């Protein structure tokens, strides 16, 4: 049974719909349930009724994600939504270590410490590294569940095998093709640019890139600028400071010990442009942001990562039409598939009447 629901993920009726579907499923099968929702749909809020239901029965809930940054962002949202619940947050370097909570937030690597501990297990970002493709982490997620306990999988870009199972009716799922604010996902523009290492070696940046960056800054947006290699982040940030004549630019990556503080500054608006790797393709939401991806044709960027990076733009109801640009020396399959993925979700949402009326809107190719 595949169920498609409205993308307004924060509305009580729709949350109850998912809750009702999932509660029915757990009485029939121990197989996972997939919530396939576009980036920015509000899927975290959609599962709140499930969490509340388990807590009301004195049960324990686990919400896990492969990415540390996602877990850190979830922490204040969960504590605000469930102020009376004891929340424990676990990741490498977290202050909490061995406490037991009614709600446990953790990275997937922390799951090895649990055995049949939770009445509900929710795995967010199931397609993300390092969870996707690691049998040991799949095993760890399974052994966390109490016997018969339901497991909910969340993703905007489910792995291909799960997409096939869902489409063939072999995996119970609900599909949410629109964001909570009911505006379409921003469709990326594909633009030509030399490879990043060539730009750094010459110290020159394309006029189109600089013009678009200035336009984003002038409209008051903050900018995610993604690069394919860690070694490119810092040099590019320095070059951009010079070209754009601003010091409000920083760089970060998985190797950056100051990453958490830089992300905090970015969230506060103290940094206007953050050069980063795919480490921040998930888990960081900025109300008014544009996305630039250099070397979008890199073999290190697949369809899912490009969709996730593009998903940083347009998440706020106050700025739903954020800009997304794929810069590359050529157009490859991953770029075209990512753009097709986004257009397909917009098309489904439009056909099902989930988008706000806007007859004058046309998606640009």
C-alpha positions as CSV (number, residue, x, y, z in Angstrom):
1,X,0.0,0.0,0.0
2,X,1.5,3.3,-1.1
3,X,-0.1,6.4,0.3
4,X,0.4,9.9,-1.0
5,X,-0.5,12.8,1.3
6,X,-0.4,16.5,1.2
7,X,3.0,18.1,1.8
8,X,1.9,20.4,4.6
9,X,3.7,18.4,7.1
10,X,3.0,20.5,10.1
11,X,-0.8,20.3,9.9
12,X,-2.5,18.1,12.5
13,X,-4.8,16.3,10.1
14,X,-1.9,15.1,7.9
15,X,0.2,14.1,10.9
16,X,-2.7,12.1,12.2
17,X,-3.0,10.4,8.7
18,X,0.5,9.2,8.8
19,X,0.1,8.1,12.4
20,X,-3.0,6.2,11.6
21,X,-1.4,4.4,8.6
22,X,1.7,3.5,10.5
23,X,-0.2,2.3,13.6
24,X,-2.3,0.0,11.3
25,X,0.9,-1.3,9.6
26,X,2.7,-2.3,12.8
27,X,-0.2,-4.6,13.7
28,X,0.2,-6.5,10.4
29,X,3.9,-6.7,9.7
30,X,7.4,-6.1,11.2
31,X,8.7,-4.7,8.0
32,X,9.9,-1.1,7.9
33,X,7.7,1.8,6.8
34,X,9.2,4.4,4.4
35,X,8.2,8.1,4.6
36,X,9.5,9.4,1.3
37,X,9.2,13.2,1.6
38,X,10.9,16.0,-0.4
39,X,13.6,18.1,1.3
40,X,12.0,20.7,3.5
41,X,8.6,18.9,3.7
42,X,8.6,18.9,7.5
43,X,9.0,15.1,7.8
44,X,10.4,15.4,11.4
45,X,7.2,17.1,12.5
46,X,5.1,14.5,10.7
47,X,6.4,11.8,13.1
48,X,5.6,13.7,16.2
49,X,2.2,12.0,16.7
50,X,4.0,8.6,16.6
51,X,6.5,9.8,19.2
52,X,3.7,11.2,21.4
53,X,1.8,8.0,21.2
54,X,4.8,5.9,22.4
55,X,5.6,8.3,25.2
56,X,2.0,8.2,26.4
57,X,2.4,4.5,26.8
58,X,5.6,5.0,28.8
59,X,7.7,3.7,25.9
60,X,11.0,4.8,24.6
61,X,11.8,6.3,21.2
62,X,15.0,6.4,19.2
63,X,15.5,9.0,16.4
64,X,18.8,8.4,14.6
65,X,20.7,9.9,11.7
66,X,24.0,9.1,10.0
67,X,25.0,12.7,10.2
68,X,26.2,14.4,13.3
69,X,25.0,17.8,12.1
70,X,21.5,16.5,11.6
71,X,21.4,15.2,15.1
72,X,22.7,18.5,16.5
73,X,20.0,20.4,14.6
74,X,17.3,18.0,15.8
75,X,18.1,18.4,19.5
76,X,16.5,21.8,20.1
77,X,13.5,21.0,17.9
78,X,12.7,17.8,19.8
79,X,13.2,19.4,23.2
80,X,10.9,22.2,22.2
81,X,8.2,19.9,20.9
82,X,8.4,17.5,23.9
83,X,9.4,19.8,26.9
84,X,8.3,17.3,29.5
85,X,10.3,14.3,28.0
86,X,13.8,13.3,29.1
87,X,15.9,13.7,25.9
88,X,19.3,12.2,25.5
89,X,21.5,13.2,22.6
90,X,24.4,11.0,21.6
91,X,27.2,11.6,19.0
92,X,30.9,11.8,19.0
93,X,31.9,14.5,21.4
94,X,28.4,14.9,22.9
95,X,28.1,15.9,26.6
96,X,25.6,13.2,27.4
97,X,27.2,9.7,27.4
98,X,25.3,7.0,29.2
99,X,22.0,8.5,30.3
100,X,18.7,6.8,29.4
101,X,16.0,9.0,28.0
102,X,12.4,8.7,26.9
103,X,13.6,10.1,23.6
104,X,17.1,9.3,22.4
105,X,18.7,11.2,19.5
106,X,21.9,9.7,18.1
107,X,24.1,9.2,15.1
108,X,23.8,5.7,13.7
109,X,27.3,4.7,14.9
110,X,26.0,5.1,18.5
111,X,23.4,2.4,18.0
112,X,25.8,-0.4,18.7
113,X,25.4,0.3,22.4
114,X,21.7,-0.6,22.4
115,X,20.0,-4.0,22.5
116,X,16.2,-4.3,22.2
117,X,15.8,-1.0,23.9
118,X,13.2,1.0,22.0
119,X,9.4,0.8,21.3
120,X,9.8,2.9,18.2
121,X,12.9,3.4,16.0
122,X,13.1,6.2,13.4
123,X,16.0,6.3,11.1
124,X,16.3,9.7,9.3
125,X,18.4,10.3,6.1
126,X,18.6,6.6,5.4
127,X,20.4,7.2,2.1
128,X,23.3,9.2,3.7
129,X,26.8,8.0,4.3
130,X,27.9,6.2,6.4
131,X,24.5,4.4,7.0
132,X,23.6,3.6,3.4
133,X,25.4,0.5,2.2
134,X,26.8,-0.5,5.6
135,X,25.4,-3.9,6.7
136,X,26.7,-3.4,10.3
137,X,24.8,-0.2,10.8
138,X,21.6,-1.8,9.4
139,X,22.2,-4.6,11.9
140,X,22.7,-2.1,14.7
141,X,19.4,-0.3,13.8
142,X,17.5,-3.6,13.8
143,X,18.8,-4.8,17.1
144,X,17.8,-1.6,18.8
145,X,14.1,-2.5,18.4
146,X,12.1,-4.3,21.0
147,X,10.5,-7.5,19.5
148,X,7.7,-6.4,17.2
149,X,8.5,-2.7,17.6
150,X,8.0,-0.6,14.4
151,X,10.8,1.0,12.5
152,X,10.2,4.1,10.4
153,X,12.6,5.1,7.6
154,X,12.8,8.8,6.5
155,X,14.3,10.1,3.3
156,X,13.9,12.7,0.5
157,X,16.1,10.5,-1.7
158,X,15.6,6.9,-0.8
159,X,18.2,4.4,-2.2
160,X,17.2,3.0,-5.6
161,X,16.4,-0.5,-4.2
162,X,13.9,1.0,-1.7
163,X,12.3,3.2,-4.4
164,X,11.8,0.1,-6.5
165,X,10.3,-1.9,-3.7
166,X,8.0,1.0,-2.9
167,X,6.8,1.4,-6.5
168,X,6.2,-2.4,-6.8
169,X,4.1,-2.4,-3.6
170,X,6.7,-4.5,-1.7
171,X,7.5,-1.7,0.8
172,X,4.8,0.1,2.8
173,X,5.3,3.8,2.3
174,X,3.8,7.3,2.2
175,X,5.0,9.9,-0.4
176,X,5.0,13.6,0.2
177,X,5.9,15.5,-3.0
178,X,5.7,19.1,-1.7
179,X,7.1,21.2,1.1
180,X,4.9,22.4,4.0
181,X,4.6,25.9,2.4
182,X,3.2,24.4,-0.8
183,X,5.6,26.1,-3.2
184,X,7.5,24.0,-5.7
185,X,11.0,23.0,-5.2
186,X,13.6,25.3,-6.8
187,X,14.7,23.8,-10.1
188,X,18.5,24.0,-10.6
189,X,20.0,26.0,-13.5
190,X,22.9,24.3,-15.2
191,X,25.8,26.6,-16.1
192,X,29.3,26.2,-17.6
193,X,32.4,26.8,-15.6
194,X,36.0,25.4,-15.5
195,X,36.8,22.9,-12.9
196,X,37.5,24.3,-9.4
197,X,41.2,23.4,-9.4
198,X,41.6,25.4,-12.6
199,X,39.9,28.4,-11.0
200,X,42.2,28.2,-8.0
201,X,45.3,27.8,-10.1
202,X,44.6,30.9,-12.1
203,X,43.0,32.9,-9.4
204,X,40.2,33.8,-11.7
205,X,36.4,33.2,-11.3
206,X,33.8,33.3,-14.1
207,X,32.0,36.6,-14.5
208,X,28.7,34.7,-14.4
209,X,29.5,33.1,-11.1
210,X,30.6,36.4,-9.5
211,X,27.5,38.2,-10.9
212,X,25.1,35.6,-9.5
213,X,26.9,35.5,-6.1
214,X,26.7,39.3,-5.9
215,X,23.0,39.2,-6.8
216,X,22.3,36.7,-4.0
217,X,24.2,38.8,-1.5
218,X,22.3,41.9,-2.6
219,X,18.9,40.3,-2.2
220,X,19.9,39.4,1.4
221,X,20.4,35.7,1.0
222,X,23.0,33.6,2.6
223,X,24.9,31.3,0.3
224,X,25.8,27.6,0.5
225,X,28.7,27.1,-2.0
226,X,29.5,23.4,-2.3
227,X,32.8,22.0,-3.6
228,X,33.7,18.4,-4.3
229,X,37.0,18.3,-2.5
230,X,38.0,19.3,1.1
231,X,41.3,20.8,-0.2
232,X,39.3,23.3,-2.3
233,X,37.3,24.8,0.5
234,X,39.7,27.2,2.3
235,X,41.5,28.4,-0.9
236,X,38.2,29.2,-2.6
237,X,36.9,31.0,0.5
238,X,40.0,33.3,0.4
239,X,39.7,33.9,-3.3
240,X,36.0,34.8,-2.9
241,X,36.8,37.2,-0.1
242,X,39.1,39.1,-2.5
243,X,36.7,39.0,-5.5
244,X,33.6,39.9,-3.5
245,X,35.3,42.3,-1.2
246,X,33.8,40.9,2.0
247,X,35.2,39.2,5.0
248,X,31.9,37.5,5.8
249,X,32.9,34.3,4.1
250,X,34.1,31.1,5.8
251,X,35.0,27.5,4.8
252,X,34.3,24.2,6.5
253,X,34.5,20.5,6.0
254,X,34.6,17.2,7.9
255,X,38.3,17.9,8.7
256,X,37.5,21.3,10.3
257,X,37.6,21.2,14.1
258,X,35.7,24.5,14.2
259,X,32.9,23.3,12.0
260,X,30.2,23.5,14.7
261,X,31.0,27.1,15.6
262,X,31.2,28.1,12.0
263,X,27.8,26.6,11.3
264,X,26.4,28.5,14.4
265,X,27.8,31.8,12.9
266,X,26.2,30.9,9.6
267,X,22.9,30.3,11.2
268,X,23.1,33.6,13.1
269,X,23.9,35.4,9.9
270,X,27.4,36.4,10.9
271,X,28.6,34.6,7.9
272,X,27.0,35.3,4.5
273,X,28.7,32.7,2.4
274,X,29.9,29.3,3.5
275,X,32.1,27.2,1.3
276,X,31.6,23.6,2.3
277,X,31.6,20.0,1.2
278,X,28.7,17.5,1.2
279,X,29.1,17.3,5.0
280,X,26.5,20.1,5.1
281,X,24.2,18.8,2.3
282,X,21.8,17.9,5.2
283,X,20.9,19.1,8.6
284,X,21.5,22.9,8.3
285,X,18.5,25.0,7.5
286,X,18.9,28.7,6.7
287,X,15.6,30.7,6.2
288,X,16.8,32.7,3.2
289,X,19.5,30.9,1.2
290,X,20.8,30.2,-2.3
291,X,22.8,27.2,-3.4
292,X,25.8,27.2,-5.7
293,X,27.5,23.9,-6.5
294,X,30.9,24.0,-8.3
295,X,32.2,20.9,-10.1
296,X,28.6,19.7,-10.2
297,X,29.7,17.2,-12.8
298,X,32.2,15.6,-10.4
299,X,32.0,11.8,-10.0
300,X,31.8,12.5,-6.2
301,X,28.3,14.0,-6.6
302,X,25.5,11.6,-7.4
303,X,21.8,12.3,-8.0
304,X,21.0,12.1,-4.3
305,X,23.7,14.4,-3.1
306,X,22.8,17.0,-5.7
307,X,19.1,16.9,-4.8
308,X,20.0,17.2,-1.1
309,X,22.4,20.2,-1.7
310,X,19.7,21.8,-3.9
311,X,17.3,21.2,-1.1
312,X,19.0,23.8,1.1
313,X,17.3,26.5,-0.9
314,X,13.7,27.6,-0.7
315,X,12.9,25.9,2.6
316,X,11.2,29.0,4.2
317,X,7.7,30.2,3.5
318,X,9.2,33.7,3.5
319,X,11.7,32.8,0.8
320,X,10.3,29.7,-1.1
321,X,11.9,30.5,-4.4
322,X,15.6,30.4,-3.5
323,X,18.1,30.0,-6.3
324,X,20.1,26.8,-7.1
325,X,22.9,26.7,-9.6
326,X,24.9,23.7,-10.9
327,X,28.3,24.9,-12.3
328,X,30.3,22.3,-14.3
329,X,32.5,21.9,-17.3
330,X,29.9,19.5,-18.8
331,X,26.4,18.2,-18.2
332,X,26.4,14.6,-16.9
333,X,23.9,12.1,-15.9
334,X,23.9,13.0,-12.2
335,X,23.0,16.6,-12.9
336,X,20.2,15.7,-15.3
337,X,18.8,13.0,-13.0
338,X,18.8,15.4,-10.1
339,X,17.0,18.1,-12.0
340,X,14.5,15.5,-13.4
341,X,14.0,14.2,-9.8
342,X,13.1,17.7,-8.6
343,X,10.8,18.4,-11.6
344,X,9.0,15.0,-11.1
345,X,8.2,15.8,-7.5
346,X,6.9,19.3,-8.6
347,X,4.8,17.6,-11.3
348,X,3.3,15.1,-8.9
349,X,2.5,17.9,-6.4
350,X,1.0,20.1,-9.1
351,X,-1.2,17.3,-10.6
352,X,-2.5,16.3,-7.1
353,X,-3.3,19.9,-6.3
354,X,-0.9,20.3,-3.5
355,X,0.8,23.5,-4.8
356,X,-0.5,26.9,-4.2
357,X,-2.2,28.3,-7.3
358,X,0.2,30.2,-9.5
359,X,-0.9,30.0,-13.1
360,X,1.9,32.3,-14.3
361,X,4.7,30.2,-13.0
362,X,6.9,28.3,-15.5
363,X,9.8,26.1,-14.6
364,X,12.9,27.1,-16.6
365,X,15.0,24.6,-18.3
